[in-house]
Amino acid sequence: MGCGASVDGDSDSQASLEEWEKVQRRRTSVLSEVSDADSDSSIGVRKNLQDIDMKTSGFQQGASIAIVDDLAYHTARDSSSMTNASEDEGLFLDNDFPPSETTLYHNRRARDPQIIWLRPHELTLRPELLIDGVSRHDIVQGVLADCWFLSSCAAVAQRPDLMEKVIPSNQPLSGEGYKGIVTFRFWRFGHWITVYIDDLLPTKKRKLIFSRSSEPREFWVSLLEKAYAKLHGSYEALEGGHAMDALVDLTGGLAEMYVLETAPPHLYNYLLHASSNGAFITCSRK
């Protein structure tokens, strides 16, 4: 997966968009007849519709990871060419990171029929990306062993000025202006890059299987994790890692690592000085 600017749609992409809109209209029509109850038939219908979406849309979105500077950022995020959302029922579907097993795993695995991809507004009423800002207490880990990333998020959450760089505000998850697209920013190899994702999340029995917020209506934790997984190629790619790497990606800062066996004799003084200057400090063991 490379980084690059978005591309303008041609006649083929316009045809794909029209086909995708038809699929979404059919999906909406069927879903309107399905009860919100957690019945097996309801889950089966949703799963079948997702299969139809993936097989029939042929929907091309162009690049969904873009290098942007501060001045161009808001223009890029609001550009319709980057959303591929229709004016009616159609919502953004990220073909670079689709709701399928390729997104969950980087190795081939047997398909889990219990996993259903749902959008926040299909899970709760009036979902929001952020409710009263970010807090380290928001974060609840799921089945994925990515505590190294989530702990870094918890640390940076104590600095709202830094998190505002990563999580742009005013991104509705329902209602007016909602298009099914969410954007985040990460520092990668000397640039702030913007990652575009759809808001489909993997669930079992209508419960998120990966990270979530302690506030049921808040989804910044789940969607930020998804964007970071996209940056690495899959959710499974986040299994195991170093907090210092995630802290660099979330802040654009520099990181140093000391191994206790070979650490300088005045390590405590180094750490005290770093802490006094606002540095994030983490520790880990094998």
C-alpha positions in Angstrom: 0.0 0.0 0.0 1.6 3.2 -1.1 1.0 6.9 -0.2 -0.1 9.4 -2.7 -2.6 12.1 -3.6 -6.1 11.3 -4.6 -7.0 10.7 -8.2 -9.9 12.1 -10.1 -12.6 9.7 -11.2 -13.0 8.9 -14.9 -16.0 7.3 -16.8 -15.2 3.9 -15.3 -15.2 5.1 -11.7 -18.5 7.0 -12.4 -20.0 3.8 -13.6 -18.8 2.1 -10.5 -20.2 4.8 -8.3 -23.6 4.4 -10.0 -23.5 0.7 -9.4 -22.4 1.2 -5.8 -25.4 3.5 -5.3 -27.7 0.9 -6.6 -26.3 -1.7 -4.2 -26.7 0.8 -1.3 -30.3 1.6 -2.2 -31.1 -2.2 -2.3 -29.2 -2.6 1.0 -31.2 0.2 2.7 -34.5 -1.1 1.4 -33.8 -4.6 2.8 -32.5 -3.3 6.1 -35.6 -1.2 6.6 -37.6 -4.4 6.8 -35.2 -6.1 9.2 -35.9 -5.7 13.0 -33.2 -4.2 15.2 -33.5 -7.3 17.4 -30.4 -9.6 17.7 -32.1 -12.4 15.8 -30.1 -14.9 13.7 -32.1 -14.0 10.7 -31.3 -10.3 11.1 -27.6 -11.0 11.3 -27.8 -13.3 8.4 -29.4 -10.7 6.2 -26.8 -8.1 7.1 -24.0 -10.6 6.3 -25.5 -11.5 3.0 -25.8 -7.8 2.1 -22.2 -7.2 2.9 -21.2 -10.0 0.6 -23.3 -8.4 -2.1 -21.7 -5.1 -1.5 -18.2 -6.5 -1.9 -18.9 -8.6 -5.0 -21.0 -6.2 -7.0 -19.7 -2.7 -6.3 -16.4 -2.8 -8.2 -16.0 0.6 -6.6 -12.7 2.4 -7.0 -11.8 5.1 -4.6 -8.3 6.2 -5.6 -5.6 6.7 -3.0 -6.9 6.7 0.6 -3.6 7.6 2.3 -2.4 11.0 1.4 0.6 13.1 2.3 -0.6 16.6 3.1 0.7 19.7 4.8 -1.1 21.7 7.4 -2.5 24.2 4.9 -3.9 21.6 2.5 -5.2 19.3 5.2 -8.7 20.6 5.8 -9.2 21.1 2.1 -8.3 17.5 1.4 -10.5 16.2 4.1 -13.5 18.0 2.9 -12.9 17.3 -0.8 -15.7 15.3 -2.4 -13.1 13.5 -4.6 -11.7 12.0 -1.4 -15.0 10.7 0.0 -16.7 8.9 -2.9 -20.0 9.2 -1.0 -23.2 9.7 -3.0 -25.6 12.4 -2.3 -28.3 10.0 -1.2 -28.1 6.6 0.6 -24.5 5.7 -0.5 -21.8 5.8 2.1 -18.1 5.6 1.7 -16.7 2.1 1.2 -12.9 1.8 1.5 -11.8 -0.8 -1.1 -8.2 -0.4 0.1 -9.2 -1.7 3.5 -12.5 -3.5 2.9 -14.8 -5.2 5.4 -13.4 -8.7 4.9 -10.8 -11.2 6.2 -8.0 -9.5 4.3 -8.5 -6.5 6.6 -8.5 -8.7 9.8 -5.5 -10.9 9.0 -2.4 -10.7 6.9 -2.4 -14.5 6.6 -5.1 -16.6 5.0 -7.6 -17.9 7.6 -10.9 -19.7 7.7 -13.8 -17.3 7.4 -15.6 -16.5 10.7 -19.3 -16.2 9.8 -20.1 -14.6 13.1 -18.1 -11.4 12.3 -20.5 -8.7 10.9 -19.2 -5.3 9.9 -21.5 -2.6 11.1 -21.4 1.2 11.2 -21.6 3.1 14.5 -25.2 4.3 13.7 -26.1 0.6 13.3 -24.8 -0.1 16.8 -26.2 2.8 18.9 -28.3 5.9 18.6 -26.6 9.2 18.0 -23.0 8.0 17.8 -20.2 10.5 17.9 -16.5 10.4 17.2 -15.7 12.4 20.3 -17.7 13.1 23.4 -16.2 15.6 25.8 -12.8 15.3 24.1 -10.3 12.4 24.5 -9.3 10.8 27.8 -7.1 7.9 28.7 -10.1 6.5 30.6 -12.0 6.1 27.3 -9.9 3.2 26.1 -11.0 -0.4 26.5 -8.9 -3.1 24.9 -10.5 -5.8 22.8 -9.3 -9.2 21.7 -6.4 -7.8 19.7 -3.0 -7.7 21.5 -2.2 -4.1 20.6 -1.9 -2.8 24.2 1.4 -1.1 23.0 -0.6 1.1 20.7 -3.5 1.7 23.0 -1.3 2.6 25.9 0.4 5.1 23.7 -3.0 6.5 22.9 -3.8 6.7 26.6 -0.6 8.6 27.2 -1.0 11.1 24.4 -4.7 11.6 25.4 -3.4 13.5 28.3 -2.2 16.2 25.8 -5.4 17.4 23.9 -3.2 19.7 21.8 -1.4 16.7 20.4 -4.5 14.5 19.9 -6.2 17.3 18.0 -3.5 16.8 15.4 -4.3 13.1 15.1 -8.1 13.2 15.4 -9.8 16.1 13.5 -13.0 17.3 15.1 -16.3 17.9 13.4 -16.6 14.4 11.8 -20.2 13.3 12.1 -21.1 9.6 12.4 -24.7 10.2 11.7 -27.2 12.9 10.6 -26.3 16.0 8.6 -22.9 15.8 6.9 -22.5 12.1 7.5 -20.9 10.3 4.6 -19.4 7.2 6.3 -15.8 8.4 6.0 -13.5 9.3 8.9 -9.9 10.7 8.7 -7.0 10.5 11.0 -3.4 11.7 10.9 -0.2 10.0 11.7 3.5 11.0 11.5 5.3 8.6 9.2 8.8 8.9 7.9 9.0 12.7 8.2 5.5 13.6 7.1 2.0 13.9 8.6 -0.1 11.6 6.5 -3.9 11.5 6.4 -5.5 8.1 6.5 -9.1 7.8 5.2 -11.2 4.9 6.3 -14.9 4.0 6.2 -16.6 3.6 9.6 -17.5 -0.1 9.2 -16.3 -2.0 12.3 -16.0 -5.8 13.0 -18.6 -7.1 15.5 -19.9 -10.3 17.0 -23.5 -10.3 18.2 -23.5 -6.6 17.7 -20.6 -6.1 20.0 -17.2 -4.6 18.9 -14.5 -7.3 19.0 -11.5 -4.9 19.0 -10.9 -1.8 21.0 -13.8 0.4 22.1 -14.6 3.5 24.2 -15.9 3.2 27.7 -18.7 5.5 26.5 -20.9 3.4 24.2 -21.8 6.3 21.9 -18.1 7.4 21.4 -16.1 5.7 18.6 -12.7 7.5 18.4 -10.9 4.6 20.0 -12.3 2.0 17.6 -11.9 4.1 14.5 -8.4 5.3 15.3 -7.3 1.7 15.9 -8.8 0.8 12.4 -6.9 3.6 10.7 -3.6 2.5 12.4 -4.3 -1.1 11.3 -4.8 0.2 7.8 -1.5 1.9 8.0 0.1 -1.5 8.8 -1.9 -3.6 6.4 -4.3 -5.4 8.7 -5.6 -5.6 12.3 -3.4 -8.7 12.9 -0.3 -6.7 12.0 -0.8 -4.7 15.3 -0.3 -7.9 17.3 2.8 -7.0 19.4 4.9 -3.9 19.0 6.8 -1.1 20.8 5.1 1.8 22.5 7.9 4.1 21.4 7.0 3.5 17.8 3.4 4.3 18.3 4.3 7.5 20.3 6.4 8.7 17.4 3.5 8.0 15.0 1.1 9.9 17.2 3.2 13.0 18.0 5.9 13.4 15.4 8.5 13.5 18.2 11.8 11.7 18.6 12.3 8.5 20.6 15.1 7.0 22.5 15.3 3.5 24.0 17.5 2.3 26.8 18.0 -1.4 27.7 18.6 -1.7 31.4 21.6 -4.0 31.0 23.4 -1.4 29.0 21.8 1.8 30.2 24.0 4.8 31.1 24.8 5.1 34.8 22.8 8.3 35.2 19.6 7.0 33.5 17.4 8.3 36.3 18.7 11.8 35.7 18.0 11.5 32.0 14.4 10.3 32.7 13.9 13.1 35.2 15.1 15.7 32.8 12.9 14.3 30.0 9.8 14.1 32.2 10.4 17.7 33.3 10.3 18.8 29.6 7.0 17.0 28.9 8.4 13.8 27.3 6.3 10.6 27.4 8.1 7.7 29.2 7.1 4.1 28.8 8.7 0.8 30.0 8.2 -2.8 28.9 9.6 -6.3 29.6 9.8 -9.4 27.6 
